[in-house]
């Protein structure tokens, strides 16, 4: 990615990590080993250009064009989307972030994905709308609270432009993070997401998860992140190869940062 700037305006272009959401694409940017459900409603990368304009010491606006998301510079399918957002310092200890992207994936590639879209052999376009609202509050040097709301709507369209299938999902996740010492932090994530089929699994349901984790950073290079996670759904059996309505998992992330 390249960037040029003049006074309060910065213009960036190239391939870049998405600004949408609160969790980062890079593992080192996140407290937890696993991702929230909301994370999977967001894009990961974009190719395009955007401008950032700082209004004052509290408000910054951002907007631009991208070749869709998870795409390369060739953009062989002609994807096109806009992306926009803002950051606002609500108080000295809290910030608001809002981002939105909307566009088309004109791939025609669904003809070769009968397994995922049975019967939709004449589909050549997917329209999507994604938005994310984040509130971040740091009342002390040790405690951080984050509330995030995400919404995503996707719609498949036939070659003649008529809609043929629509998927939507929306949810809220909360992070509670506390730094016990300079080397040890603890955290909890509590989340609800309504998936109408197609994003988490093909089982429409309300999904819930609770995740508890610890971060241990013995020095500036190493980070150890154990966690335990509980997931459940209020209908169907979407977990463990469609045999369970709930599950408990655990994991450990070991990072070396240089």
Secondary structure, 3 states (H helix, E strand, C coil): CEEEEECCEEEEEEEEECCCCCCCCCHHHCCCCCCCCHHHHCCCEEEEEEEEEECCCCEEEEEEEECCCCCCCCCCCCCEEEEEEEEEEEECCEEEEEEEEEEEECCCHHHHCCCCCCCCCCEEEEEEEEEEEEEEECCCCCEEEEEEEEEEEEEEEECCCCEEEEEEEEEEEEEEEEECCCCEEEEEEEEEEEECCCCCCCCCEEEEEEEEEEEECCCCCEEEEEEEEEEEECCCCCECCCCECEEEEEEEEEEECC
